[in-house]
Amino acid sequence: MIASGCSNYTHTAYCRVPSDRKTKYVFFVVISAPRDSLIKSASTHVQRMQKALIQMNLHLHKVISDITGNTGMAIIRAIVAGERDPHSLAALKDPRIKSSNTEIALILDWR
């Protein structure tokens, strides 16, 4: 029995499913190859988002460490939807964020 998708990433002769060490290792390499490329492309897109925010004079990364988390994405979605009031944007903050609403509102005030 050959694992699905093995022929796309490595030689199919090494992709047998029996549980010897060589087969498990090669199967792991087959599965992790596309995952690595997805992680690299995701980090590139996050960097583009951060650059776009900085160009808009929104230094959101100074108060929120992960802009792709719940709070960051909620604020970005609200900005894209047309919301401009910094206090209403700061109200979208998750309770686990350490920065206060006033700190976030000061960062989001781009006037």
Legacy VTK file of the C-alpha trace (Angstrom):
# vtk DataFile Version 3.0
C-alpha trace
ASCII
DATASET POLYDATA
POINTS 111 float
0.000 0.000 0.000
1.422 3.382 -1.006
0.555 6.540 0.947
-1.467 9.085 -1.007
0.461 11.989 -2.461
3.910 10.417 -2.063
4.698 10.456 -5.756
4.410 14.257 -5.810
7.174 14.911 -3.291
9.521 11.913 -3.178
10.238 8.546 -4.767
7.274 6.187 -4.284
9.511 3.225 -3.452
10.251 4.793 -0.071
6.634 5.607 0.689
5.465 2.215 1.882
3.269 2.353 4.973
4.860 -0.462 7.118
6.180 0.771 10.418
9.944 0.605 10.022
11.995 3.724 10.864
13.004 4.606 7.303
9.441 4.573 6.038
8.150 6.709 8.902
10.903 9.279 8.365
10.309 9.543 4.608
6.571 9.771 5.169
7.194 12.671 7.578
9.320 14.443 4.971
6.566 13.990 2.405
3.950 15.507 4.702
6.109 18.364 5.970
7.325 19.589 2.553
4.086 21.398 1.590
3.570 22.585 5.183
6.925 24.385 5.202
6.069 26.277 2.027
2.685 27.270 3.490
4.341 28.618 6.637
6.841 30.638 4.602
4.131 32.159 2.419
1.969 32.942 5.459
4.805 34.817 7.164
5.387 36.801 3.961
1.737 37.852 3.905
1.827 38.861 7.589
4.868 41.033 6.878
2.984 42.678 3.993
0.049 43.386 6.310
2.389 44.950 8.879
4.046 47.085 6.199
0.669 48.307 4.934
-0.387 49.240 8.477
2.879 51.118 9.059
2.416 53.005 5.771
-1.011 54.075 7.046
0.747 55.292 10.228
-0.914 52.573 12.310
1.733 50.975 14.501
-0.581 48.260 15.762
2.346 45.901 16.326
3.502 48.089 19.228
0.456 47.236 21.363
-0.606 43.879 19.902
2.122 41.297 19.430
0.205 39.135 16.921
-1.788 41.110 14.374
-3.210 37.876 12.957
-4.832 36.965 16.273
-8.428 37.670 17.302
-7.886 41.311 18.271
-5.611 42.208 15.372
-7.862 40.700 12.741
-11.000 42.228 14.300
-9.397 45.685 14.209
-8.133 45.210 10.643
-11.557 43.989 9.474
-13.233 46.994 11.093
-10.765 49.388 9.422
-11.410 47.759 6.039
-15.164 48.055 6.683
-14.724 51.810 7.167
-14.513 52.260 10.946
-12.161 55.120 11.840
-12.970 55.938 15.472
-9.961 54.776 17.551
-12.025 54.180 20.702
-14.526 51.918 18.963
-11.623 50.048 17.338
-9.936 49.668 20.733
-13.179 48.252 22.139
-12.678 45.222 19.870
-9.749 44.169 22.069
-9.726 40.684 23.538
-9.562 40.642 27.372
-6.280 38.701 27.235
-4.438 41.622 25.589
-2.248 43.371 28.163
-2.461 46.824 26.573
-5.295 49.014 27.771
-8.025 50.429 25.545
-6.530 53.923 25.851
-3.085 52.695 24.725
-4.614 50.992 21.714
-6.743 54.048 20.923
-3.644 56.287 20.994
-1.872 54.011 18.523
-4.957 53.858 16.272
-5.444 57.650 16.200
-3.890 58.505 12.838
-5.191 62.072 12.559
LINES 1 112
111 0 1 2 3 4 5 6 7 8 9 10 11 12 13 14 15 16 17 18 19 20 21 22 23 24 25 26 27 28 29 30 31 32 33 34 35 36 37 38 39 40 41 42 43 44 45 46 47 48 49 50 51 52 53 54 55 56 57 58 59 60 61 62 63 64 65 66 67 68 69 70 71 72 73 74 75 76 77 78 79 80 81 82 83 84 85 86 87 88 89 90 91 92 93 94 95 96 97 98 99 100 101 102 103 104 105 106 107 108 109 110
